[in-house]
Amino acid sequence: MKYIISTKKLIFGLFLMVGLISACTKNFEELNTNPNSPVDVPAINIFTNAVQSSIALELGDWIQHTYLGVWCQQWCKIQYIDEDRYMPRDMSGYFNAPYTGGLKNLKIVIDKATAEGNNRLLAAAKVMRVWQFMYLTDLFGDVPYTEALQGFDVDGTLHPAYDTQESIYNALYAELEEANQLLANTTLNFGSGDIMYGGDPVQWRKFANSLKLRLLNRAAGTPWTFTYDMAGTQPDVTTTPGAAAMANADAEIAKILANPTQYPIFETNDDNAKLDWPGLPYRNPIYNTLYSRKDQAISETMVDWLKARNDPRIHIYAQPTPNSVATPPLNYVGFQNGRAITSAPQPSISLLGTKIAFTETAPSYVMCLDEVLFIIAEHHLRGGRDGQAKNAYEDAIAASMERWGLDDGGSVNPTWGDAFSITTSPISFPVDYDAYLAQPLVSWDAAADVAHKFQRINEQKWAAMFGQGVQAYSEIRRTGFPERIFEYELEGAYYPNLGLPIRLQYALSEETYNTDQLAAAKARQHVEVSNEGMFSTDGIKSQVWWHTRKNPIPTETDVR
C-alpha cells in the first residue's frame, strides 16, 4: 500500500532528524542571544549608569525642583505652589530610588571590581556609595544600611533593619578611609566610563577626602549662641550651642588638613566633583525639567540677600524681570516662598538664570572647592584660629565667584530668555573681589562677634550652593542660617507654627512592606505620628542625629 513506509526509511529519517537537531542546538545559545540585551555588562559601564542616575536624582529631580531647592529658599514656586508651603506628596520615590537605582548598581560594581582586583574602580564606587547614603541618612535619619541591598543574595533579607544615623556615619567614614588607601600611589587611569573624572584616581582620592570633610563637619557641632531678630511682635529668640554629634570630628578634620600627602583634598576648581552634560539626549536635568516650563523662579530670600551685598552672582542665579527688560533699568525681584496664592505675577518676578535652568550642557555640581574652604573656615573658627578662618572664608568666596564664571577684575552681563532663545544685555557689571569682601555684610572684620562670623560662613555657603538644594537643606537645619528662614512663618504654611521641616517623610511603601523595622526606627528617633512625621512639636526631640542645635519656630507670617 502506498501509505506503508519501510522500516529502513523510517529509521534513516529519524537519525537524519536527530542529526539536524543536534547540529542546530550545538550553537543554539549563541544563535539565540540578542547582542543588544547582554546578560553581563562590564563593571565600568554599570558605574557610568550609577553615577548618572545618582546625580540626576539629587541635583535635578523633583527633590531639587519642587521640594528642597525651595525649602532652602534659594528657589521658589510661582505656579503650583503647594510643595513650597511644605506640603508633601507621596515622597516614597526619593527614599526608594537610591536603593533601586544607584546603590543597587554600585553594589554590582563593587562586587565585580573586587573580583577583578580593580582597586581604583572599587574605590570610586565606594565614594559614590558614601555620597548617596549621605543623601538618604541626612534627609530621613535612620535608614537601612547594613542589611540593605540583599535582594541579590539567596538568603538575603527583604525586610532590612534600620541602622542608626550615628552608626551609618561611622561606617561611611570608614568607607572613605578605605577608598583613600585604595587610591594611594596610583595614577593609572581606570576607564573613560567614569563620566566625572575620566578614570583619574588622583581626582577621586581628592573627592574622597573632601567628602570626608563634609561628613565630619556636619557632625562637628555649632558651639555658639545666636539671637534671632524675630519678625513682627514676636520676642527675639536666642539659641544655645549645638553639641558635636561626633566628638572627634574636629580632630579628624585637623588630621586631614595636616597631611595633604596622605589626605589630598580639592585645591582648585579643576578638582570639583561635577558632571558635565553632553547635551541631547543627556541634558542637564534641571534644564530637562524646566526647558518647557516656567513655574520656578528665584526666591525673595536669595535676591534680597544678594542685593544687600552687591553680589555679582545675582546676574548668574537670576534673570532680570520681564517688566524691567521691556522698560529698563534692569531689575531683579524674587518671589516670597510659601505664599497663600496659586501663582505669582510672572512679568514682575525674576526667573532662574539662563546658566542655571536653560543651558542643557550646564554641569551638575556634586561637591566643590568653595564648600571645602567654607568647611575649613568653620573648623578654624571652632578652634579659635580667627586669622586662618578669615583666609579660608575669603578664599571660599573667591572660589565660588570663579566657579560661576565671575573672575576678579572681569565683568558680567545679565542674560534672559529660555531654552529656545537667550539674550545677553550689552550692559556689564564689574567683578571686584576686594570691593565685595569689604561690603559691610560680607567683611569678616565687620562681624559683631564669633557667632556672626559663623553666620557669615554658612550664609555664604548657602549662596554658593545654589542649585544643590539637598545639601543646602541639610546645612540650614544644622546651622540655623540663613536667619530669615527662621524669623518668619510661611504665609501659606501647610503645617502652621511649626517652621521648617526637620526631616523628610519616610516612604509609604515602607509602612506596608517593612512595617516592623520602620516602626522600630521611628520609635528610636521619636518621630511624631502627626504632621507626616516631618516636625517636632518641641522643636528638637525628633531631629536627625547631627542636628543638635534647636532652631526657632516662627509664628509671624512673611508677607511683604
C-alpha positions in Angstrom: 0.0 0.0 0.0 1.2 3.5 -0.8 0.8 4.6 2.9 3.3 2.0 4.2 6.8 3.3 4.9 9.6 0.8 5.1 11.3 0.4 8.4 14.7 1.2 7.0 13.4 4.5 5.6 11.8 5.4 8.9 14.9 4.7 10.9 17.0 6.7 8.5 14.7 9.6 8.7 14.8 9.6 12.5 18.6 9.6 12.5 18.6 12.4 10.0 16.2 14.4 12.1 18.3 13.9 15.3 21.4 14.9 13.4 19.8 18.0 12.2 18.5 18.9 15.7 21.9 18.2 17.1 23.5 20.5 14.5 21.0 23.2 15.3 21.3 23.0 19.1 25.1 22.9 19.1 25.2 26.7 18.8 21.7 27.3 20.0 22.7 29.7 22.8 24.9 31.8 20.6 22.3 32.0 17.8 19.5 33.0 20.2 21.4 35.6 22.2 20.4 39.2 21.5 23.6 41.3 21.2 21.6 44.4 22.2 20.4 42.7 25.5 23.6 41.4 27.2 23.3 39.2 30.3 26.5 40.5 31.7 27.9 44.1 31.5 31.4 45.4 32.3 31.7 47.0 35.7 32.7 50.4 34.3 29.6 50.5 32.1 27.4 49.9 35.2 29.4 52.6 37.0 28.6 55.1 34.3 24.9 54.5 34.8 25.1 54.6 38.6 26.9 57.9 38.6 24.5 59.4 36.1 21.3 58.3 37.8 22.6 59.3 41.3 23.5 62.8 40.2 20.3 63.2 38.3 18.3 62.2 41.3 19.8 64.6 43.9 20.6 67.5 41.6 17.9 67.6 39.1 14.8 65.5 40.1 11.8 66.9 41.8 13.6 66.6 45.2 15.5 69.6 43.9 13.0 71.5 41.8 9.8 71.1 43.9 11.0 70.4 47.4 14.4 71.1 48.8 15.5 73.7 46.3 12.5 75.8 47.5 12.5 74.7 51.2 16.0 76.1 51.5 14.7 79.4 49.9 17.2 79.5 47.1 14.4 78.9 44.6 10.6 79.3 44.8 7.5 78.1 43.1 5.5 80.7 41.1 2.8 78.2 40.0 1.6 75.0 41.7 2.9 76.4 45.0 1.7 73.6 47.2 5.1 72.0 47.9 6.6 75.4 48.6 4.3 75.5 51.6 5.9 72.3 53.0 3.0 70.2 51.7 4.4 66.7 51.0 3.0 64.4 48.4 4.0 60.7 48.4 7.7 61.1 48.7 8.4 57.3 48.6 10.4 57.7 45.4 13.0 59.8 46.9 13.6 57.2 49.6 13.4 54.2 47.3 15.2 55.5 44.2 18.7 55.3 45.6 18.2 51.7 46.7 16.6 50.5 43.4 18.9 52.6 41.2 22.3 54.0 42.0 23.1 51.9 45.1 21.9 48.7 43.5 24.3 49.3 40.6 27.1 50.4 42.8 26.9 47.1 44.7 27.3 45.3 41.4 30.3 47.4 40.5 31.8 46.8 43.9 31.4 43.1 43.6 32.8 42.9 40.1 35.7 45.3 40.9 36.6 43.3 44.0 36.6 40.0 42.0 38.7 41.6 39.2 41.1 43.2 41.7 40.3 46.7 40.2 41.0 48.7 43.3 40.7 52.1 41.5 37.2 51.4 40.3 36.3 49.8 43.6 37.4 52.9 45.4 35.5 55.3 43.1 32.3 53.1 43.6 32.7 53.3 47.3 33.0 57.1 47.2 29.8 57.4 45.2 28.1 54.9 47.6 29.0 57.1 50.5 27.7 60.2 48.7 24.3 58.5 48.1 24.0 57.1 51.6 24.7 60.5 53.0 21.7 61.8 50.9 19.5 59.2 52.5 20.5 59.4 56.1 20.8 63.2 56.1 17.2 63.6 54.8 15.5 60.7 56.6 17.7 59.9 59.7 18.0 56.2 60.4 17.8 54.1 57.2 18.6 50.6 56.1 22.4 50.3 55.6 24.0 47.1 57.0 21.1 44.8 55.7 20.3 46.9 52.7 20.6 45.7 49.1 20.5 42.0 50.0 17.9 41.2 47.3 20.8 39.7 45.2 21.6 37.2 47.9 19.8 33.8 48.1 19.4 34.1 51.8 19.3 38.0 51.9 16.6 39.7 53.9 13.8 41.6 52.2 13.0 43.4 55.5 16.2 45.2 56.3 16.7 46.8 59.8 17.2 50.5 60.0 20.7 51.4 61.2 21.1 54.5 63.4 22.4 57.6 61.7 25.4 57.6 64.1 26.4 54.1 63.1 25.9 54.9 59.4 28.2 58.0 59.7 30.9 56.0 61.3 30.6 53.3 58.6 30.7 55.9 55.8 33.8 57.5 57.4 35.5 54.0 57.3 34.5 53.5 53.7 36.0 56.8 52.7 39.2 56.0 54.6 39.4 52.6 52.7 38.8 54.4 49.4 41.6 56.9 50.2 44.0 54.0 50.9 43.0 52.0 47.7 43.7 55.1 45.6 47.1 55.8 47.1 50.3 55.5 45.0 48.5 55.1 41.7 47.9 57.4 38.7 46.7 54.6 36.3 43.5 55.5 34.6 40.6 53.1 35.1 38.4 54.0 32.1 36.6 56.6 30.2 33.3 55.2 31.5 34.0 57.4 34.5 31.9 60.4 33.4 33.0 62.6 36.4 36.8 62.4 36.4 37.6 60.4 33.2 39.1 57.5 35.3 41.6 59.6 37.1 42.3 58.0 40.5 44.1 61.1 41.8 41.0 63.2 41.4 38.8 60.5 43.0 41.2 60.5 46.0 40.7 64.2 46.4 37.0 63.8 46.2 37.0 61.0 48.8 38.8 63.2 51.4 36.8 66.3 50.6 33.6 64.3 51.1 35.0 63.1 54.4 35.4 66.8 55.4 31.7 67.3 54.6 30.7 64.3 56.7 32.9 65.3 59.7 31.9 68.9 59.6 28.2 68.0 59.6 28.7 66.2 62.9 31.1 68.7 64.5 28.7 70.8 66.4 27.8 74.5 66.3 29.2 75.9 69.6 27.9 79.5 69.5 24.9 81.3 71.0 23.0 83.4 68.5 20.0 85.7 68.9 17.4 85.9 66.1 15.6 89.2 65.5 12.2 87.7 65.1 9.6 89.3 62.9 6.6 91.3 64.0 5.6 91.2 67.6 7.5 88.0 68.4 10.2 88.4 71.1 13.7 87.7 70.0 14.9 84.1 70.2 18.3 83.1 71.5 19.5 79.6 70.5 22.1 77.8 72.5 25.2 75.9 71.1 24.7 72.6 69.4 27.0 69.8 70.8 29.2 67.8 68.5 27.4 64.6 67.5 30.8 63.1 66.6 33.1 64.0 69.5 36.3 63.6 67.5 35.1 65.3 64.3 37.4 68.3 64.6 40.4 66.2 65.5 39.8 64.1 62.3 39.4 67.3 60.2 42.7 68.5 61.6 44.4 65.2 60.8 43.3 65.5 57.1 44.4 69.2 56.8 47.8 68.5 58.5 48.8 65.8 56.0 47.9 66.7 52.4 50.1 63.9 51.0 48.2 61.2 52.8 44.9 63.1 52.6 44.8 65.2 49.4 41.7 67.4 49.1 40.3 69.9 46.5 42.8 72.6 45.8 41.4 74.4 42.7 38.1 74.5 40.9 39.5 72.0 38.4 39.2 69.4 41.2 35.4 69.9 41.6 33.2 66.8 41.5 30.8 67.5 38.8 29.1 66.0 35.8 29.4 67.9 32.5 26.3 67.0 30.5 27.0 66.5 26.8 23.5 67.6 25.6 20.6 65.8 24.0 19.8 63.1 24.9 21.9 63.5 28.1 20.9 67.0 29.1 21.4 68.8 32.4 18.4 67.5 34.5 17.4 71.0 35.7 17.2 72.1 32.0 15.5 68.8 31.1 12.7 69.5 33.6 12.3 73.3 33.1 13.0 74.0 29.5 9.4 74.0 28.6 8.1 75.2 32.0 8.2 78.5 33.8 6.9 77.6 37.3 10.3 78.1 39.1 11.9 81.4 40.0 14.5 82.8 42.3 13.3 83.3 45.9 12.9 86.7 47.5 15.2 85.5 50.3 18.0 84.9 47.9 17.5 88.0 45.8 17.3 90.2 48.9 20.4 88.6 50.3 22.4 89.1 47.1 21.2 92.7 46.6 22.1 93.7 50.2 25.7 92.6 49.4 26.0 94.0 45.8 26.7 90.4 44.9 27.5 89.8 41.2 26.2 86.3 41.4 22.7 87.7 41.1 23.3 88.0 37.3 24.0 84.3 37.1 21.4 83.0 39.5 18.5 85.1 38.2 17.2 86.8 35.1 16.1 90.5 35.2 12.3 90.7 35.4 10.5 90.7 32.1 9.0 94.1 33.0 12.4 95.6 33.6 13.7 94.1 30.3 10.8 95.8 28.5 11.2 99.0 30.4 14.8 99.5 31.8 16.6 99.8 34.1 17.1 96.1 34.6 15.9 94.9 38.0 15.8 91.6 39.9 12.8 90.7 42.1 12.4 87.4 43.9 9.1 85.8 44.9 8.4 85.1 48.5 8.4 81.4 49.4 5.2 79.7 50.6 2.7 82.3 49.6 -1.0 81.5 50.1 -1.8 82.3 46.5 -1.9 80.0 43.5 0.6 81.8 41.2 2.9 84.8 41.0 2.6 87.9 38.7 5.2 86.4 36.4 6.3 89.5 34.4 7.4 91.2 37.7 9.4 88.2 39.0 12.9 87.0 38.1 13.1 83.5 36.7 16.1 81.3 37.3 19.2 82.3 35.5 19.8 81.1 32.0 23.0 79.3 33.1 21.1 77.5 35.8 17.8 76.5 34.1 18.2 77.0 30.4 21.6 75.6 29.4 21.4 71.9 28.5 25.1 71.3 28.9 25.4 73.1 32.3 27.3 71.0 34.8 25.7 69.4 37.9 27.9 70.1 40.9 28.3 67.3 43.4 30.9 68.9 45.6 33.1 71.9 45.0 36.2 73.7 46.3 34.2 76.6 47.8 32.3 74.1 50.1 35.6 72.6 51.2 37.0 76.0 52.0 33.9 77.0 54.0 34.3 73.8 56.0 37.9 74.7 56.7 36.9 78.2 57.8 34.3 76.8 60.2 36.8 74.3 61.5 39.3 77.0 62.3 36.6 79.2 63.8 35.6 76.4 66.2 39.3 76.1 67.1 39.7 79.8 67.8 42.1 80.4 64.9 40.5 83.6 63.6 43.1 84.5 61.0 43.1 81.1 59.4 39.3 81.1 59.4 39.2 84.5 57.7 41.6 83.4 55.0 39.6 80.3 54.2 36.3 82.3 54.3 37.6 84.8 51.8 39.2 82.1 49.6 35.9 80.2 49.6 34.0 83.3 48.3 36.6 83.8 45.6 36.3 80.1 44.6 32.6 80.4 44.3 32.8 83.5 42.2 35.3 81.9 39.9 33.2 78.7 39.6 30.3 80.7 38.4 32.5 82.5 35.8 33.0 85.7 37.7 36.7 86.3 37.5 38.3 89.0 39.6 38.7 92.2 37.6 36.3 91.0 34.9 32.7 91.7 34.3 29.3 90.0 33.9 26.4 90.7 31.6 22.8 89.9 32.5 21.0 87.4 30.3 17.4 86.4 29.9 15.2 84.1 27.9 14.5 80.4 27.8 15.7 77.2 26.2 14.8 78.5 22.8 16.3 82.0 22.8 18.7 83.7 25.2 19.5 87.5 25.0 22.7 89.0 26.5 22.5 92.5 27.8 25.1 95.0 26.5 25.3 96.4 30.0 28.1 94.9 32.1 28.7 94.9 35.8 32.2 94.8 37.3 33.5 91.9 39.4 35.9 93.1 42.1 36.7 90.6 44.9 38.3 93.2 47.3 35.3 95.5 46.9 33.0 92.6 47.6 34.9 91.4 50.6 34.7 95.0 52.0 30.9 95.1 51.9 29.6 95.6 55.4 27.6 92.4 55.4 30.5 90.4 53.9 33.5 91.8 55.7 35.0 89.3 58.2 36.3 92.0 60.4 33.0 93.8 60.5 31.2 90.9 62.0 30.0 91.7 65.5 31.3 88.5 67.2 32.3 84.9 66.6 28.6 83.9 66.3 28.1 86.4 63.5 31.3 85.1 61.8 29.7 81.6 61.9 26.6 83.1 60.3 28.7 84.7 57.5 30.4 81.5 56.7 27.3 79.5 56.5 25.1 82.0 54.6 27.9 82.4 52.1 28.0 78.6 51.8 24.2 78.6 51.3 24.5 81.2 48.5 27.4 79.3 46.8 25.4 76.0 46.9 22.8 77.5 44.5 21.1 74.5 42.8 22.3 72.0 45.4 19.1 72.0 47.4 19.6 68.7 49.2 22.9 69.8 50.7 21.7 73.4 51.4 18.6 72.0 53.3 20.9 69.9 55.5 23.2 72.8 56.2 20.3 75.1 57.0 19.0 72.6 59.6 22.4 72.1 61.1 23.4 75.8 61.4 20.1 77.7 61.6 21.1 80.0 58.8 20.0 82.0 56.7 18.3 83.6 59.7 15.3 84.8 57.6 14.1 81.3 57.2 13.8 81.0 61.0 12.4 84.5 61.7 9.3 84.3 59.5 6.5 81.9 59.1 5.4 81.0 55.5 2.1 82.7 54.8 0.6 79.5 53.3 2.3 77.0 55.6 0.6 73.7 55.4 1.6 73.0 59.0 1.2 76.4 60.7 3.5 77.4 63.5 5.9 74.5 63.1 8.6 76.2 60.9 10.9 74.3 58.6 10.5 70.5 58.4 13.3 68.8 60.3 13.2 65.6 58.3 11.5 64.1 55.3 8.6 61.7 55.5 9.6 58.0 55.2 8.4 56.1 52.2 4.8 55.0 52.4 5.8 51.7 50.8 8.0 51.0 53.8 4.9 51.3 56.0 3.4 48.5 54.0 6.3 46.2 53.2 8.8 46.8 56.1 6.4 47.7 58.8 8.1 46.4 61.9 11.6 47.7 61.0 10.3 51.1 60.2 8.2 51.3 63.3 11.3 50.5 65.4 13.3 53.2 63.7 10.6 55.8 64.2 10.2 54.9 67.9 14.0 55.1 68.4 14.1 58.6 66.8 10.9 59.9 68.5 9.4 60.6 65.1 6.0 62.0 65.8 2.8 60.4 64.4 1.3 63.8 63.4 2.2 66.0 60.5 3.7 63.1 58.4 6.5 62.9 61.0 8.3 65.8 59.5 8.3 68.1 62.5 8.9 68.1 66.2 6.4 69.9 68.3 9.0 70.7 70.9 11.4 71.8 68.1 14.2 69.4 68.8 13.2 65.9 70.1 12.9 64.2 66.7 15.7 66.0 64.8 18.3 63.9 63.0 21.4 62.8 64.9 23.7 65.6 63.9 21.0 68.3 64.3 21.9 69.2 67.8 21.0 72.9 67.7 17.4 74.0 68.3 16.2 76.3 65.6 13.5 79.0 66.2 9.9 78.2 65.1 8.4 81.5 63.9 4.7 82.4 64.1 4.7 85.8 62.4 4.0 85.4 58.7 6.3 86.7 56.0 4.1 88.8 53.6 5.7 91.9 52.1 
